[in-house]
Amino acid sequence: MDDQTLTAKVYSKLSDVDRQLRKQTWVDKKRSQQWVETFIHWCDEQHIELGPRLSHQSLRFDRALIQQVNEALRSQRLATIGQWQSGLTSAAQAEQGVDEDKTNREGPRAQRVLVNTPASTPTWLSAQPRSMHDVDWRDITLEQCDVLIQVENLDSFYDFSPQTPALGDYANPLVVYRGDSHYGGGFKQLASAWNTTQKPHFYAGDFDVKGLSIALSSGASHLLLPPLAWFTEQATTFHDPAKQLDHRPHLQRHRDQLPAEHPLQPYLKLLLDQQRGLRQQWLGEQLERVALV
């Protein structure tokens, strides 16, 4: 567990304790349970004094302790114990706090099916401002599109709308999911063909080391990011996982070859020097074009 965050399991156990405390004055939990020791360590990191609540055998929970925990979570813009729920989408989790629990979220495809319809929208399909199509990329007339928008996360792709000032200059944007095991191969070929057109290629995704590495390797020319002042205030240290360390040297080399006044430099300072970033679902809707190269 990151020293500064609560895992989904600890959140779940604390939610159970919270419900029990509505009916009784205190709840004792044995320290032999791993989640209890994990929680004790977290409290130490947050300077929450457990005092006489803590014995060699157990930890006694009461309403005052839960209140202290919630205050610490609010100070970090995380969901409180009462707000935490499993099964929320990433976007819904973003509305509750900056942390994300992928193990308990609703999957992006949970409510979706793949259908074969006529070229014109059938009457039985409700009208939506945007629609999704499973197509062969070779059937897309790239010449008629003026900008490629590559969206990293599937749930963000389903919700994405190009009706934003950052894309106001483009009449025919091509919005494409970056892909996973199902679509990744097709997108790689599409991106290669697109980049020969010399037209803009925007990347909308997580602002972390891996996300920027993906953007660079795909040939993206710009990132879609919030204004720097807002981003500086909102970016957190919860989004620089150790598993992404292998991507840092590539990104560091890219920073070193950019001019000092390049618009991406202050964002890279936050990411590489301060280890702060944000997931795509947390970036908000007020996005700007920031040159990547």
C-alpha positions as CSV (number, residue, x, y, z in Angstrom):
1,M,0.0,0.0,0.0
2,D,1.1,3.5,-0.8
3,D,1.9,5.2,2.6
4,Q,-0.5,8.0,1.8
5,T,-3.6,6.0,0.5
6,L,-6.1,3.5,1.8
7,T,-6.6,0.4,-0.2
8,A,-10.0,-0.7,-1.3
9,K,-10.0,-3.5,1.3
10,V,-9.3,-1.1,4.1
11,Y,-12.0,1.2,2.9
12,S,-14.4,-1.7,2.8
13,K,-13.6,-2.8,6.3
14,L,-13.8,0.8,7.6
15,S,-17.2,1.1,5.9
16,D,-18.4,-2.0,7.9
17,V,-17.1,-0.5,11.1
18,D,-18.8,2.8,10.3
19,R,-22.1,0.9,9.9
20,Q,-21.6,-1.0,13.2
21,L,-20.9,2.3,15.1
22,R,-24.4,3.5,14.2
23,K,-25.7,0.9,16.6
24,Q,-23.0,0.7,19.2
25,T,-20.5,2.9,21.0
26,W,-17.3,1.1,19.9
27,V,-16.0,-1.7,17.8
28,D,-13.0,-3.8,18.6
29,K,-10.9,-5.3,15.8
30,K,-8.0,-7.8,16.4
31,R,-4.6,-6.6,15.3
32,S,-3.9,-10.1,13.8
33,Q,-6.0,-9.0,10.8
34,Q,-3.7,-7.6,8.2
35,W,-6.0,-4.7,7.3
36,V,-6.0,-3.5,10.9
37,E,-2.2,-3.3,10.9
38,T,-2.3,-1.6,7.6
39,F,-4.8,1.0,8.9
40,I,-2.7,1.6,12.1
41,H,0.3,2.3,9.8
42,W,-1.8,4.7,7.8
43,C,-2.9,6.5,11.0
44,D,0.7,6.9,12.0
45,E,1.5,8.5,8.6
46,Q,-1.4,10.9,9.0
47,H,-0.4,11.7,12.6
48,I,-3.7,10.4,14.0
49,E,-3.1,9.5,17.6
50,L,-4.7,6.2,18.5
51,G,-3.7,6.4,22.2
52,P,-5.5,4.1,24.6
53,R,-7.6,2.7,21.7
54,L,-4.6,0.6,20.7
55,S,-3.5,-2.4,22.7
56,H,-1.3,-5.3,21.9
57,Q,-4.3,-7.4,20.9
58,S,-6.8,-5.0,19.3
59,L,-7.8,-1.6,18.1
60,R,-10.9,0.0,19.4
61,F,-12.9,2.1,16.9
62,D,-15.3,4.9,18.0
63,R,-17.0,7.8,16.3
64,A,-14.3,10.2,17.1
65,L,-11.7,8.1,15.4
66,I,-13.8,7.7,12.3
67,Q,-14.3,11.5,12.3
68,Q,-10.5,12.0,12.4
69,V,-10.0,9.6,9.5
70,N,-12.6,11.4,7.4
71,E,-10.9,14.7,8.1
72,A,-7.6,13.3,6.9
73,L,-9.2,11.9,3.8
74,R,-10.9,15.2,3.0
75,S,-7.6,17.1,3.4
76,Q,-6.2,14.9,0.6
77,R,-9.3,15.2,-1.6
78,L,-10.2,11.5,-1.2
79,A,-13.5,9.9,-0.6
80,T,-14.5,9.7,3.0
81,I,-15.5,6.4,4.5
82,G,-19.2,7.2,4.1
83,Q,-18.7,8.2,0.5
84,W,-16.7,5.2,-0.5
85,Q,-18.7,2.6,-2.6
86,S,-17.6,-0.3,-4.7
87,G,-19.0,-0.5,-8.2
88,L,-18.7,3.1,-9.2
89,T,-17.4,4.0,-12.6
90,S,-14.0,5.8,-12.7
91,A,-15.8,9.1,-13.6
92,A,-18.1,8.7,-10.5
93,Q,-15.0,7.9,-8.4
94,A,-13.4,11.1,-9.7
95,E,-16.4,13.1,-8.5
96,Q,-15.9,11.8,-5.0
97,G,-12.1,12.2,-4.8
98,V,-8.8,12.0,-6.6
99,D,-8.2,8.3,-5.8
100,E,-9.3,5.5,-8.1
101,D,-10.1,1.9,-7.2
102,K,-10.0,-0.2,-10.4
103,T,-10.6,-3.4,-8.6
104,N,-14.1,-2.3,-7.5
105,R,-15.1,0.0,-10.3
106,E,-17.8,-0.8,-12.8
107,G,-16.0,-1.9,-16.0
108,P,-16.3,0.4,-19.0
109,R,-18.0,-2.3,-21.0
110,A,-20.3,-3.4,-18.2
111,Q,-23.4,-1.9,-19.8
112,R,-22.4,-2.1,-23.5
113,V,-23.1,-4.6,-26.3
114,L,-21.8,-4.7,-29.9
115,V,-24.7,-4.4,-32.4
116,N,-24.9,-4.6,-36.2
117,T,-27.2,-1.9,-37.5
118,P,-28.2,-0.3,-40.8
119,A,-26.2,2.7,-42.0
120,S,-29.0,5.0,-41.0
121,T,-29.9,4.9,-37.3
122,P,-32.8,2.5,-36.7
123,T,-35.9,3.8,-34.9
124,W,-35.4,1.4,-32.0
125,L,-32.0,2.9,-31.1
126,S,-32.3,6.1,-29.0
127,A,-30.8,9.2,-30.4
128,Q,-27.5,10.3,-28.9
129,P,-25.2,13.2,-29.7
130,R,-22.3,10.8,-30.3
131,S,-22.3,7.2,-31.5
132,M,-19.7,4.4,-31.4
133,H,-18.9,2.2,-34.4
134,D,-16.7,-0.9,-34.7
135,V,-15.0,-0.4,-38.1
136,D,-12.1,-1.5,-40.2
137,W,-9.7,1.5,-40.0
138,R,-9.0,1.2,-43.7
139,D,-12.6,2.2,-44.4
140,I,-12.0,5.6,-42.8
141,T,-11.4,8.4,-45.3
142,L,-8.5,10.1,-43.4
143,E,-8.4,12.9,-46.0
144,Q,-11.7,14.1,-44.8
145,C,-10.7,14.4,-41.1
146,D,-8.7,17.3,-39.9
147,V,-7.5,16.1,-36.5
148,L,-7.0,12.7,-34.8
149,I,-7.9,12.5,-31.1
150,Q,-6.5,9.5,-29.4
151,V,-8.3,8.6,-26.1
152,E,-6.4,6.4,-23.7
153,N,-9.2,5.1,-21.4
154,L,-12.2,3.3,-22.6
155,D,-14.7,4.9,-20.2
156,S,-13.4,8.4,-21.2
157,F,-13.7,7.4,-24.8
158,Y,-17.4,6.6,-24.5
159,D,-17.9,10.0,-22.7
160,F,-15.6,12.1,-25.0
161,S,-17.1,15.0,-26.9
162,P,-15.0,17.2,-29.2
163,Q,-17.4,20.1,-28.4
164,T,-14.7,22.0,-26.4
165,P,-12.9,25.2,-27.2
166,A,-9.6,23.4,-27.5
167,L,-10.9,21.7,-30.6
168,G,-12.9,24.6,-31.9
169,D,-10.7,25.0,-35.0
170,Y,-11.5,21.5,-36.3
171,A,-14.7,20.7,-38.2
172,N,-14.1,17.0,-38.7
173,P,-12.3,15.4,-35.8
174,L,-11.6,11.7,-35.7
175,V,-12.0,10.4,-32.2
176,V,-10.5,7.0,-31.7
177,Y,-10.0,4.7,-28.7
178,R,-6.2,3.9,-28.2
179,G,-7.1,0.3,-27.8
180,D,-6.5,-2.7,-25.6
181,S,-6.2,-6.3,-26.5
182,H,-9.2,-5.9,-28.7
183,Y,-8.4,-2.7,-30.6
184,G,-4.7,-1.9,-30.0
185,G,-3.4,-3.4,-33.1
186,G,-5.8,-1.6,-35.4
187,F,-5.1,1.7,-33.8
188,K,-1.4,1.3,-34.2
189,Q,-1.9,0.9,-37.9
190,L,-4.3,3.8,-38.1
191,A,-1.9,6.1,-36.2
192,S,0.9,5.2,-38.5
193,A,-1.2,6.1,-41.5
194,W,-2.4,9.3,-39.9
195,N,1.0,10.5,-39.1
196,T,2.0,10.5,-42.7
197,T,-0.7,13.1,-43.4
198,Q,1.2,15.7,-41.2
199,K,-2.1,16.7,-39.6
200,P,-2.5,17.3,-35.8
201,H,-2.7,14.2,-33.6
202,F,-4.0,14.9,-30.0
203,Y,-3.6,12.6,-27.1
204,A,-6.3,12.6,-24.3
205,G,-5.3,10.4,-21.4
206,D,-3.7,10.0,-18.0
207,F,-1.1,12.6,-17.2
208,D,1.5,10.2,-15.9
209,V,4.8,8.7,-17.1
210,K,3.3,5.8,-18.9
211,G,0.6,8.0,-20.5
212,L,3.0,10.4,-22.0
213,S,5.2,7.6,-23.1
214,I,2.3,6.1,-25.0
215,A,1.5,9.5,-26.5
216,L,5.1,9.9,-27.7
217,S,5.4,6.4,-29.2
218,S,2.2,6.8,-31.1
219,G,3.4,10.0,-32.8
220,A,1.0,12.4,-31.0
221,S,1.8,16.1,-31.6
222,H,-0.2,17.6,-28.7
223,L,-1.8,16.7,-25.3
224,L,-5.2,17.8,-24.1
225,L,-4.6,19.1,-20.6
226,P,-6.2,21.5,-18.1
227,P,-4.7,25.0,-17.7
228,L,-1.4,24.9,-15.8
229,A,-2.6,26.8,-12.8
230,W,-5.5,24.4,-12.2
231,F,-3.4,21.4,-12.9
232,T,-0.7,22.6,-10.5
233,E,-3.2,22.8,-7.7
234,Q,-5.0,19.5,-8.4
235,A,-2.1,17.2,-9.4
236,T,-1.3,14.6,-6.7
237,T,1.5,12.2,-5.7
238,F,-1.0,9.3,-5.8
239,H,-0.5,8.9,-9.5
240,D,3.2,8.0,-10.0
241,P,3.2,4.3,-9.4
242,A,6.5,2.4,-9.1
243,K,5.5,0.1,-11.9
244,Q,5.9,3.1,-14.3
245,L,9.5,3.7,-13.4
246,D,10.7,2.0,-16.6
247,H,9.1,4.8,-18.7
248,R,10.9,7.6,-16.9
249,P,14.2,7.6,-18.7
250,H,12.5,7.9,-22.1
251,L,10.4,10.8,-20.9
252,Q,13.5,12.4,-19.2
253,R,15.4,12.3,-22.5
254,H,12.4,13.9,-24.3
255,R,12.4,16.7,-21.7
256,D,16.1,17.3,-22.1
257,Q,15.8,17.9,-25.8
258,L,12.9,20.4,-25.5
259,P,13.6,24.1,-25.3
260,A,13.5,25.6,-21.8
261,E,10.5,27.8,-22.8
262,H,8.5,24.9,-24.3
263,P,4.9,24.9,-23.0
264,L,5.2,21.3,-21.8
265,Q,8.2,22.0,-19.5
266,P,6.2,23.1,-16.4
267,Y,3.9,20.1,-16.7
268,L,7.0,17.8,-16.9
269,K,8.4,19.5,-13.9
270,L,5.4,18.5,-11.9
271,L,5.5,15.0,-13.2
272,L,9.2,14.2,-13.2
273,D,10.5,16.4,-10.4
274,Q,7.6,16.3,-8.0
275,Q,6.1,13.0,-9.0
276,R,2.6,14.5,-9.4
277,G,0.0,13.7,-12.0
278,L,-3.7,13.0,-12.6
279,R,-5.7,10.3,-14.2
280,Q,-7.7,11.2,-17.3
281,Q,-11.1,11.0,-15.5
282,W,-9.8,13.6,-13.0
283,L,-8.6,16.2,-15.6
284,G,-12.0,17.9,-15.9
285,E,-13.6,19.4,-19.0
286,Q,-11.6,22.7,-19.4
287,L,-8.8,21.3,-21.6
288,E,-6.2,23.1,-23.7
289,R,-3.8,22.0,-26.4
290,V,-0.3,21.6,-25.1
291,A,2.4,20.8,-27.6
292,L,4.1,17.4,-26.9
293,V,7.0,17.8,-29.3
